[in-house]
Amino acid sequence: MLALAAAPARAAEVPPDPAQPVDSPPHLLLIHGGSFLFEDPLFEPLTAAPALAAGFVPHYVEYPLDNLPAAVLAVRAAARELRAQVGREVYAYGASAGGTLAALLAGDGLVAAAAAKAPPTDLVGWDWPLTAYGPDYYEQIGADTAARYRLSPLRRSARRPLLVVQGRLDRVVPLTMSEAYDDKFTRVHLWAVPGGHHTERARPWVLERTLRWLGDIAHTGTS
């Protein structure tokens, strides 16, 4: 468990400048939550200023709803496209369902590092949505049992650093799920904070420090 504290114009008769100078701001993929069913309308207003304050160029990712496998493909494509566009590593932050997608990007090595707030990392053992949305929830998001195993970050690799931020009183995603994820992988770091599933809405410092952690990795080039 963790305790936190445009390319320049080319000059004449010189080699072309790189597409993305080393000292240019790093780029951050921001992935909203919403149980893979809807888009959280508060996500962008909450994250825009902290992302900029942490030194990132923010990019908000849209992905298909009601279709978990398609959502995963969409965020993977977004990461690859942004990396190709900027010519360097990129980073990701996601909340809740978006945190699951960010964790998958880090696990697959498609981002240099990521942070995830209260991500459901074991879709096989995540029962809360069966009560919230009905016993056919996983059918609603197009995830059969095989897909739930295949797309659970807990059941995959963890190639790049990932900070998991979890409210100790979270009733949507149990803290024990994030503790198991932290225990399994050395590159996964759990930061347990006060509050519940939406703790960052009441405690802005949680999101600010989370993105600052990610920004420190981006600006120092460590991973």
FIVEX-527462 format. One record per residue (C-alpha): residue in one letter; x, y, z; residue number from 0. Coordinates in steps of 0.25 Angstrom, whole numbers, plus 5000, padded with zeros to 4 digits. Layout:
N
<pt rest="a" X="X" Y="Y" Z="Z" nr="NUM"/>
...
//
This chain:
223
<pt rest="m" X="5000" Y="5000" Z="5000" nr="0"/>
<pt rest="l" X="5005" Y="5014" Z="4996" nr="1"/>
<pt rest="a" X="5006" Y="5026" Z="5004" nr="2"/>
<pt rest="l" X="5007" Y="5039" Z="4995" nr="3"/>
<pt rest="a" X="5012" Y="5051" Z="4998" nr="4"/>
<pt rest="a" X="5011" Y="5089" Z="4875" nr="5"/>
<pt rest="a" X="5025" Y="5086" Z="4870" nr="6"/>
<pt rest="p" X="5034" Y="5098" Z="4869" nr="7"/>
<pt rest="a" X="5036" Y="5104" Z="4855" nr="8"/>
<pt rest="r" X="5048" Y="5099" Z="4848" nr="9"/>
<pt rest="a" X="5060" Y="5108" Z="4846" nr="10"/>
<pt rest="a" X="5067" Y="5109" Z="4833" nr="11"/>
<pt rest="e" X="5079" Y="5099" Z="4830" nr="12"/>
<pt rest="v" X="5078" Y="5091" Z="4843" nr="13"/>
<pt rest="p" X="5073" Y="5077" Z="4845" nr="14"/>
<pt rest="p" X="5058" Y="5076" Z="4846" nr="15"/>
<pt rest="d" X="5052" Y="5077" Z="4860" nr="16"/>
<pt rest="p" X="5046" Y="5065" Z="4866" nr="17"/>
<pt rest="a" X="5031" Y="5064" Z="4865" nr="18"/>
<pt rest="q" X="5030" Y="5064" Z="4880" nr="19"/>
<pt rest="p" X="5042" Y="5071" Z="4888" nr="20"/>
<pt rest="v" X="5047" Y="5065" Z="4901" nr="21"/>
<pt rest="d" X="5043" Y="5077" Z="4909" nr="22"/>
<pt rest="s" X="5029" Y="5078" Z="4903" nr="23"/>
<pt rest="p" X="5017" Y="5074" Z="4913" nr="24"/>
<pt rest="p" X="5013" Y="5060" Z="4914" nr="25"/>
<pt rest="h" X="5000" Y="5055" Z="4909" nr="26"/>
<pt rest="l" X="4989" Y="5049" Z="4918" nr="27"/>
<pt rest="l" X="4977" Y="5040" Z="4914" nr="28"/>
<pt rest="l" X="4965" Y="5042" Z="4923" nr="29"/>
<pt rest="i" X="4955" Y="5031" Z="4923" nr="30"/>
<pt rest="h" X="4941" Y="5034" Z="4930" nr="31"/>
<pt rest="g" X="4934" Y="5024" Z="4938" nr="32"/>
<pt rest="g" X="4919" Y="5020" Z="4938" nr="33"/>
<pt rest="s" X="4919" Y="5005" Z="4940" nr="34"/>
<pt rest="f" X="4921" Y="5003" Z="4925" nr="35"/>
<pt rest="l" X="4907" Y="5007" Z="4923" nr="36"/>
<pt rest="f" X="4907" Y="5023" Z="4923" nr="37"/>
<pt rest="e" X="4917" Y="5034" Z="4923" nr="38"/>
<pt rest="d" X="4919" Y="5041" Z="4936" nr="39"/>
<pt rest="p" X="4916" Y="5056" Z="4934" nr="40"/>
<pt rest="l" X="4924" Y="5061" Z="4945" nr="41"/>
<pt rest="f" X="4937" Y="5054" Z="4941" nr="42"/>
<pt rest="e" X="4942" Y="5065" Z="4931" nr="43"/>
<pt rest="p" X="4939" Y="5077" Z="4940" nr="44"/>
<pt rest="l" X="4946" Y="5070" Z="4952" nr="45"/>
<pt rest="t" X="4959" Y="5066" Z="4944" nr="46"/>
<pt rest="a" X="4962" Y="5077" Z="4935" nr="47"/>
<pt rest="a" X="4968" Y="5087" Z="4944" nr="48"/>
<pt rest="p" X="4976" Y="5076" Z="4952" nr="49"/>
<pt rest="a" X="4981" Y="5070" Z="4939" nr="50"/>
<pt rest="l" X="4987" Y="5083" Z="4934" nr="51"/>
<pt rest="a" X="4992" Y="5087" Z="4948" nr="52"/>
<pt rest="a" X="5000" Y="5074" Z="4948" nr="53"/>
<pt rest="g" X="5006" Y="5078" Z="4935" nr="54"/>
<pt rest="f" X="4998" Y="5069" Z="4925" nr="55"/>
<pt rest="v" X="4992" Y="5072" Z="4912" nr="56"/>
<pt rest="p" X="4978" Y="5065" Z="4914" nr="57"/>
<pt rest="h" X="4971" Y="5056" Z="4904" nr="58"/>
<pt rest="y" X="4957" Y="5051" Z="4908" nr="59"/>
<pt rest="v" X="4954" Y="5037" Z="4902" nr="60"/>
<pt rest="e" X="4940" Y="5033" Z="4897" nr="61"/>
<pt rest="y" X="4937" Y="5019" Z="4897" nr="62"/>
<pt rest="p" X="4925" Y="5010" Z="4893" nr="63"/>
<pt rest="l" X="4915" Y="5008" Z="4905" nr="64"/>
<pt rest="d" X="4908" Y="4995" Z="4907" nr="65"/>
<pt rest="n" X="4919" Y="4987" Z="4901" nr="66"/>
<pt rest="l" X="4931" Y="4985" Z="4910" nr="67"/>
<pt rest="p" X="4940" Y="4977" Z="4899" nr="68"/>
<pt rest="a" X="4937" Y="4989" Z="4890" nr="69"/>
<pt rest="a" X="4941" Y="4999" Z="4900" nr="70"/>
<pt rest="v" X="4954" Y="4992" Z="4903" nr="71"/>
<pt rest="l" X="4957" Y="4992" Z="4888" nr="72"/>
<pt rest="a" X="4954" Y="5007" Z="4887" nr="73"/>
<pt rest="v" X="4963" Y="5011" Z="4898" nr="74"/>
<pt rest="r" X="4974" Y="5002" Z="4893" nr="75"/>
<pt rest="a" X="4973" Y="5009" Z="4879" nr="76"/>
<pt rest="a" X="4973" Y="5023" Z="4886" nr="77"/>
<pt rest="a" X="4986" Y="5020" Z="4893" nr="78"/>
<pt rest="r" X="4992" Y="5015" Z="4881" nr="79"/>
<pt rest="e" X="4987" Y="5027" Z="4872" nr="80"/>
<pt rest="l" X="4992" Y="5037" Z="4883" nr="81"/>
<pt rest="r" X="5006" Y="5030" Z="4884" nr="82"/>
<pt rest="a" X="5007" Y="5031" Z="4869" nr="83"/>
<pt rest="q" X="5003" Y="5045" Z="4868" nr="84"/>
<pt rest="v" X="5012" Y="5051" Z="4879" nr="85"/>
<pt rest="g" X="5024" Y="5041" Z="4876" nr="86"/>
<pt rest="r" X="5026" Y="5038" Z="4891" nr="87"/>
<pt rest="e" X="5020" Y="5030" Z="4903" nr="88"/>
<pt rest="v" X="5006" Y="5035" Z="4908" nr="89"/>
<pt rest="y" X="4999" Y="5033" Z="4921" nr="90"/>
<pt rest="a" X="4985" Y="5030" Z="4926" nr="91"/>
<pt rest="y" X="4975" Y="5033" Z="4937" nr="92"/>
<pt rest="g" X="4962" Y="5027" Z="4939" nr="93"/>
<pt rest="a" X="4951" Y="5026" Z="4950" nr="94"/>
<pt rest="s" X="4943" Y="5014" Z="4953" nr="95"/>
<pt rest="a" X="4939" Y="5007" Z="4940" nr="96"/>
<pt rest="g" X="4949" Y="5016" Z="4934" nr="97"/>
<pt rest="g" X="4959" Y="5012" Z="4944" nr="98"/>
<pt rest="t" X="4958" Y="4998" Z="4939" nr="99"/>
<pt rest="l" X="4961" Y="5002" Z="4925" nr="100"/>
<pt rest="a" X="4973" Y="5010" Z="4930" nr="101"/>
<pt rest="a" X="4978" Y="4998" Z="4938" nr="102"/>
<pt rest="l" X="4977" Y="4990" Z="4925" nr="103"/>
<pt rest="l" X="4985" Y="5000" Z="4917" nr="104"/>
<pt rest="a" X="4996" Y="5000" Z="4928" nr="105"/>
<pt rest="g" X="4996" Y="4985" Z="4929" nr="106"/>
<pt rest="d" X="4997" Y="4983" Z="4914" nr="107"/>
<pt rest="g" X="5009" Y="4993" Z="4914" nr="108"/>
<pt rest="l" X="5001" Y="5003" Z="4904" nr="109"/>
<pt rest="v" X="5003" Y="5015" Z="4914" nr="110"/>
<pt rest="a" X="5016" Y="5018" Z="4922" nr="111"/>
<pt rest="a" X="5008" Y="5019" Z="4935" nr="112"/>
<pt rest="a" X="4994" Y="5020" Z="4939" nr="113"/>
<pt rest="a" X="4985" Y="5024" Z="4951" nr="114"/>
<pt rest="a" X="4972" Y="5018" Z="4954" nr="115"/>
<pt rest="k" X="4961" Y="5022" Z="4964" nr="116"/>
<pt rest="a" X="4953" Y="5011" Z="4970" nr="117"/>
<pt rest="p" X="4954" Y="5002" Z="4958" nr="118"/>
<pt rest="p" X="4947" Y="4988" Z="4958" nr="119"/>
<pt rest="t" X="4959" Y="4980" Z="4955" nr="120"/>
<pt rest="d" X="4952" Y="4966" Z="4956" nr="121"/>
<pt rest="l" X="4940" Y="4966" Z="4948" nr="122"/>
<pt rest="v" X="4938" Y="4951" Z="4951" nr="123"/>
<pt rest="g" X="4936" Y="4955" Z="4966" nr="124"/>
<pt rest="w" X="4929" Y="4968" Z="4965" nr="125"/>
<pt rest="d" X="4915" Y="4966" Z="4970" nr="126"/>
<pt rest="w" X="4911" Y="4981" Z="4973" nr="127"/>
<pt rest="p" X="4905" Y="4984" Z="4959" nr="128"/>
<pt rest="l" X="4896" Y="4971" Z="4959" nr="129"/>
<pt rest="t" X="4888" Y="4978" Z="4970" nr="130"/>
<pt rest="a" X="4889" Y="4992" Z="4964" nr="131"/>
<pt rest="y" X="4886" Y="4989" Z="4950" nr="132"/>
<pt rest="g" X="4880" Y="4975" Z="4951" nr="133"/>
<pt rest="p" X="4884" Y="4961" Z="4950" nr="134"/>
<pt rest="d" X="4887" Y="4962" Z="4935" nr="135"/>
<pt rest="y" X="4897" Y="4973" Z="4937" nr="136"/>
<pt rest="y" X="4908" Y="4966" Z="4930" nr="137"/>
<pt rest="e" X="4899" Y="4963" Z="4918" nr="138"/>
<pt rest="q" X="4896" Y="4978" Z="4917" nr="139"/>
<pt rest="i" X="4910" Y="4981" Z="4915" nr="140"/>
<pt rest="g" X="4913" Y="4969" Z="4906" nr="141"/>
<pt rest="a" X="4922" Y="4962" Z="4915" nr="142"/>
<pt rest="d" X="4921" Y="4947" Z="4916" nr="143"/>
<pt rest="t" X="4928" Y="4939" Z="4927" nr="144"/>
<pt rest="a" X="4940" Y="4937" Z="4917" nr="145"/>
<pt rest="a" X="4941" Y="4952" Z="4915" nr="146"/>
<pt rest="r" X="4940" Y="4955" Z="4929" nr="147"/>
<pt rest="y" X="4952" Y="4946" Z="4932" nr="148"/>
<pt rest="r" X="4960" Y="4951" Z="4920" nr="149"/>
<pt rest="l" X="4957" Y="4966" Z="4923" nr="150"/>
<pt rest="s" X="4959" Y="4966" Z="4938" nr="151"/>
<pt rest="p" X="4972" Y="4974" Z="4941" nr="152"/>
<pt rest="l" X="4975" Y="4965" Z="4953" nr="153"/>
<pt rest="r" X="4975" Y="4953" Z="4944" nr="154"/>
<pt rest="r" X="4985" Y="4959" Z="4934" nr="155"/>
<pt rest="s" X="4999" Y="4964" Z="4934" nr="156"/>
<pt rest="a" X="5004" Y="4978" Z="4940" nr="157"/>
<pt rest="r" X="5015" Y="4983" Z="4932" nr="158"/>
<pt rest="r" X="5015" Y="4998" Z="4935" nr="159"/>
<pt rest="p" X="5013" Y="5005" Z="4948" nr="160"/>
<pt rest="l" X="4999" Y="5007" Z="4953" nr="161"/>
<pt rest="l" X="4994" Y="5015" Z="4965" nr="162"/>
<pt rest="v" X="4980" Y="5010" Z="4970" nr="163"/>
<pt rest="v" X="4973" Y="5020" Z="4979" nr="164"/>
<pt rest="q" X="4962" Y="5014" Z="4987" nr="165"/>
<pt rest="g" X="4952" Y="5020" Z="4998" nr="166"/>
<pt rest="r" X="4953" Y="5012" Z="5010" nr="167"/>
<pt rest="l" X="4937" Y="5012" Z="5011" nr="168"/>
<pt rest="d" X="4935" Y="5009" Z="4996" nr="169"/>
<pt rest="r" X="4922" Y="5001" Z="4995" nr="170"/>
<pt rest="v" X="4923" Y="5000" Z="4980" nr="171"/>
<pt rest="v" X="4937" Y="4994" Z="4978" nr="172"/>
<pt rest="p" X="4941" Y="4987" Z="4991" nr="173"/>
<pt rest="l" X="4955" Y="4991" Z="4997" nr="174"/>
<pt rest="t" X="4958" Y="4976" Z="4998" nr="175"/>
<pt rest="m" X="4958" Y="4975" Z="4983" nr="176"/>
<pt rest="s" X="4969" Y="4986" Z="4981" nr="177"/>
<pt rest="e" X="4977" Y="4980" Z="4993" nr="178"/>
<pt rest="a" X="4977" Y="4967" Z="4985" nr="179"/>
<pt rest="y" X="4982" Y="4974" Z="4973" nr="180"/>
<pt rest="d" X="4993" Y="4982" Z="4980" nr="181"/>
<pt rest="d" X="4997" Y="4969" Z="4987" nr="182"/>
<pt rest="k" X="4999" Y="4961" Z="4974" nr="183"/>
<pt rest="f" X="5007" Y="4971" Z="4966" nr="184"/>
<pt rest="t" X="5019" Y="4979" Z="4970" nr="185"/>
<pt rest="r" X="5016" Y="4990" Z="4959" nr="186"/>
<pt rest="v" X="5002" Y="4992" Z="4965" nr="187"/>
<pt rest="h" X="5002" Y="5002" Z="4977" nr="188"/>
<pt rest="l" X="4989" Y="5004" Z="4986" nr="189"/>
<pt rest="w" X="4986" Y="5017" Z="4992" nr="190"/>
<pt rest="a" X="4975" Y="5016" Z="5002" nr="191"/>
<pt rest="v" X="4968" Y="5029" Z="5005" nr="192"/>
<pt rest="p" X="4956" Y="5034" Z="5014" nr="193"/>
<pt rest="g" X="4942" Y="5033" Z="5008" nr="194"/>
<pt rest="g" X="4934" Y="5025" Z="4998" nr="195"/>
<pt rest="h" X="4934" Y="5022" Z="4983" nr="196"/>
<pt rest="h" X="4933" Y="5037" Z="4979" nr="197"/>
<pt rest="t" X="4943" Y="5042" Z="4990" nr="198"/>
<pt rest="e" X="4950" Y="5051" Z="4980" nr="199"/>
<pt rest="r" X="4937" Y="5059" Z="4978" nr="200"/>
<pt rest="a" X="4937" Y="5063" Z="4993" nr="201"/>
<pt rest="r" X="4952" Y="5063" Z="4994" nr="202"/>
<pt rest="p" X="4959" Y="5070" Z="4983" nr="203"/>
<pt rest="w" X="4973" Y="5067" Z="4988" nr="204"/>
<pt rest="v" X="4971" Y="5053" Z="4985" nr="205"/>
<pt rest="l" X="4970" Y="5055" Z="4970" nr="206"/>
<pt rest="e" X="4981" Y="5066" Z="4971" nr="207"/>
<pt rest="r" X="4991" Y="5057" Z="4978" nr="208"/>
<pt rest="t" X="4988" Y="5045" Z="4969" nr="209"/>
<pt rest="l" X="4990" Y="5053" Z="4956" nr="210"/>
<pt rest="r" X="5003" Y="5059" Z="4962" nr="211"/>
<pt rest="w" X="5008" Y="5045" Z="4965" nr="212"/>
<pt rest="l" X="5006" Y="5042" Z="4950" nr="213"/>
<pt rest="g" X="5012" Y="5055" Z="4946" nr="214"/>
<pt rest="d" X="5024" Y="5053" Z="4954" nr="215"/>
<pt rest="i" X="5027" Y="5040" Z="4946" nr="216"/>
<pt rest="a" X="5024" Y="5047" Z="4933" nr="217"/>
<pt rest="h" X="5033" Y="5059" Z="4936" nr="218"/>
<pt rest="t" X="5045" Y="5050" Z="4941" nr="219"/>
<pt rest="g" X="5044" Y="5039" Z="4931" nr="220"/>
<pt rest="t" X="5044" Y="5029" Z="4942" nr="221"/>
<pt rest="s" X="5035" Y="5017" Z="4941" nr="222"/>
//
